[in-house]
Amino acid sequence: MEIVLVHPEIPHNTGCAARLAAATGLRLHLVEPLGFSLEDRYLKRAGLDYWPQVDLVVHPDWERAARALEDGAERPLAERVRLFSARGGTSLFAIDFAADDVLVFGQETSGLPARVLDAWPDRHVYVPIRSGVRSLNLANVVCLGAYTALVSAGEPLPDNDGAYVPVPADGVQPADVARRVPVGDGRER
């Protein structure tokens, strides 16, 4: 299972998603353009000292991200993609997730691009909220979506007895751990 943030704008939300990725062992993909730099202090702060544990991949655009997510997968992306939207689809709690699903979230102010949503109209996922509330915070939806999907797919959750064993971070920045997909072929470098 993988998490994809398409054009995230707020470094704190992305940092929280990175911390979740570290806690669950899920790979985090960011699709440019980003609304911040990978050197942003708020991004680093929200991810705390967990950046060495984050499997972070940065893609130059959605098309290259989709190709990279498709490359080497057993099932086509069309069968694995789950597009989170505040504007309808199937409730998060009514979906049977699979272990290789790709959870895709859009930017905070406008959600996923129409071309992405239109490509897979039957793969939209929403979190039920009361009418009159526009949407939930992106970091909250990523967390809720990831844990719900893991449980639904029957994936084991991290075994944590409450102990904390620090992993040396030694000033590691998000930019230090990011693998960038080159513009040319869509493969990670």
C-alpha positions as CSV (number, residue, x, y, z in Angstrom):
1,M,0.0,0.0,0.0
2,E,1.3,3.5,-0.9
3,I,0.3,7.1,-0.1
4,V,0.3,9.7,-2.8
5,L,-0.1,13.5,-2.2
6,V,-0.8,15.4,-5.4
7,H,0.3,19.0,-5.3
8,P,0.2,19.4,-1.5
9,E,0.3,23.0,-0.4
10,I,0.8,23.1,3.4
11,P,4.1,21.7,4.7
12,H,2.6,20.8,8.1
13,N,0.1,18.4,6.5
14,T,2.8,16.8,4.4
15,G,5.0,16.5,7.4
16,C,2.2,14.7,9.3
17,A,1.7,12.4,6.4
18,A,5.5,11.6,6.4
19,R,5.3,10.9,10.1
20,L,2.4,8.5,9.4
21,A,4.4,6.9,6.6
22,A,7.3,6.3,9.0
23,A,5.0,4.9,11.7
24,T,3.3,2.5,9.3
25,G,6.1,1.6,6.9
26,L,4.1,2.9,3.9
27,R,5.9,4.7,1.0
28,L,5.0,8.3,0.6
29,H,4.9,9.9,-2.9
30,L,4.7,13.6,-3.5
31,V,3.6,14.9,-6.9
32,E,5.0,18.3,-7.9
33,P,4.5,21.2,-8.0
34,L,4.6,21.4,-4.2
35,G,3.5,24.5,-2.3
36,F,6.7,24.4,-0.3
37,S,10.3,23.4,-0.5
38,L,11.6,20.1,0.9
39,E,13.9,22.3,3.0
40,D,11.0,24.0,4.6
41,R,11.4,24.1,8.4
42,Y,7.7,23.6,9.0
43,L,7.8,20.4,6.9
44,K,10.8,19.1,8.9
45,R,9.2,20.1,12.2
46,A,5.9,18.3,11.4
47,G,7.8,15.2,10.5
48,L,9.9,15.6,13.7
49,D,13.0,13.4,13.7
50,Y,11.4,10.5,11.7
51,W,12.7,11.6,8.3
52,P,15.3,8.8,8.1
53,Q,12.5,6.3,8.4
54,V,10.4,7.8,5.6
55,D,10.4,6.2,2.2
56,L,9.8,9.4,0.2
57,V,9.6,9.6,-3.5
58,V,9.0,12.9,-5.4
59,H,7.6,12.9,-8.9
60,P,7.7,15.8,-11.3
61,D,4.0,15.4,-12.3
62,W,1.0,13.1,-12.1
63,E,1.7,11.3,-15.4
64,R,5.2,10.2,-14.2
65,A,3.9,9.3,-10.8
66,A,1.2,7.1,-12.4
67,R,3.8,5.4,-14.6
68,A,6.1,4.8,-11.6
69,L,3.3,3.3,-9.6
70,E,2.3,1.1,-12.5
71,D,5.8,-0.1,-13.2
72,G,6.4,-3.6,-11.8
73,A,3.0,-3.9,-10.1
74,E,1.1,-7.2,-10.3
75,R,-2.2,-5.4,-10.9
76,P,-2.9,-2.3,-13.1
77,L,-3.1,1.0,-11.4
78,A,-6.7,1.3,-12.5
79,E,-7.5,-1.6,-10.1
80,R,-5.4,-0.3,-7.3
81,V,-5.9,3.5,-7.2
82,R,-8.2,5.0,-4.5
83,L,-8.9,8.7,-5.1
84,F,-9.9,10.5,-2.0
85,S,-12.3,13.3,-2.5
86,A,-14.6,15.4,-0.4
87,R,-17.1,15.4,-3.3
88,G,-18.6,11.9,-3.4
89,G,-17.8,8.4,-4.4
90,T,-17.9,5.4,-2.0
91,S,-17.6,5.8,1.7
92,L,-14.2,4.9,3.1
93,F,-15.9,2.5,5.4
94,A,-17.7,0.6,2.6
95,I,-14.6,-0.3,0.6
96,D,-12.7,-3.6,0.6
97,F,-9.1,-2.4,0.3
98,A,-6.3,-4.6,-1.1
99,A,-2.7,-4.7,0.2
100,D,-1.4,-3.1,-3.0
101,D,-3.8,-0.2,-3.2
102,V,-2.6,3.3,-3.9
103,L,-4.2,5.9,-1.7
104,V,-4.2,9.3,-3.6
105,F,-5.0,12.6,-1.9
106,G,-5.3,16.1,-3.5
107,Q,-4.2,19.5,-2.5
108,E,-5.7,21.2,0.5
109,T,-7.6,24.0,-1.4
110,S,-9.0,22.3,-4.4
111,G,-8.5,18.5,-4.1
112,L,-7.4,16.3,-6.9
113,P,-7.2,17.6,-10.4
114,A,-10.3,16.9,-12.5
115,R,-8.3,14.9,-15.1
116,V,-7.2,12.5,-12.3
117,L,-10.7,12.2,-10.9
118,D,-12.2,11.8,-14.4
119,A,-9.8,9.0,-15.4
120,W,-11.2,6.7,-12.7
121,P,-14.8,7.8,-11.8
122,D,-15.5,4.5,-10.0
123,R,-12.4,4.8,-7.7
124,H,-13.5,7.8,-5.7
125,V,-13.4,7.6,-1.9
126,Y,-14.9,10.0,0.7
127,V,-15.0,10.3,4.4
128,P,-18.5,10.9,5.7
129,I,-19.0,14.3,7.3
130,R,-21.9,16.4,8.3
131,S,-23.5,18.8,5.7
132,G,-22.3,22.3,6.0
133,V,-18.7,21.2,6.6
134,R,-16.6,21.6,3.4
135,S,-13.9,19.1,4.2
136,L,-11.6,17.6,6.7
137,N,-7.9,18.4,7.2
138,L,-5.7,16.6,4.7
139,A,-3.4,15.1,7.4
140,N,-6.4,13.7,9.2
141,V,-7.9,12.1,6.1
142,V,-4.5,10.6,5.2
143,C,-4.2,9.1,8.6
144,L,-7.8,7.8,8.8
145,G,-7.6,6.5,5.2
146,A,-4.3,4.7,5.7
147,Y,-5.2,2.9,8.9
148,T,-8.7,2.0,7.7
149,A,-7.3,0.7,4.4
150,L,-4.6,-1.4,6.2
151,V,-7.2,-3.0,8.5
152,S,-9.6,-3.6,5.6
153,A,-6.9,-5.2,3.6
154,G,-6.0,-7.5,6.5
155,E,-2.5,-6.1,6.7
156,P,-0.8,-6.4,10.0
157,L,-0.5,-3.1,11.9
158,P,2.9,-2.2,13.4
159,D,3.6,-4.2,16.6
160,N,4.1,-1.5,19.3
161,D,4.2,-2.3,22.9
162,G,4.4,1.4,23.8
163,A,8.2,1.5,24.0
164,Y,10.0,4.2,22.1
165,V,13.5,3.5,20.7
166,P,14.9,6.6,19.0
167,V,16.5,6.3,15.6
168,P,19.4,8.7,15.2
169,A,18.3,11.5,12.9
170,D,21.4,13.8,13.1
171,G,19.8,16.7,11.4
172,V,18.3,14.7,8.5
173,Q,16.2,16.9,6.3
174,P,13.2,15.8,4.1
175,A,15.3,16.7,1.0
176,D,18.0,14.3,2.3
177,V,15.8,11.3,2.1
178,A,13.7,12.1,-1.0
179,R,14.3,10.1,-4.1
180,R,13.4,12.1,-7.2
181,V,11.9,10.6,-10.3
182,P,13.6,12.2,-13.2
183,V,11.6,14.1,-15.8
184,G,12.8,11.7,-18.6
185,D,11.7,8.1,-18.1
186,G,9.5,8.2,-14.9
187,R,11.8,5.8,-13.0
188,E,13.2,6.5,-9.6
189,R,16.8,7.6,-9.3
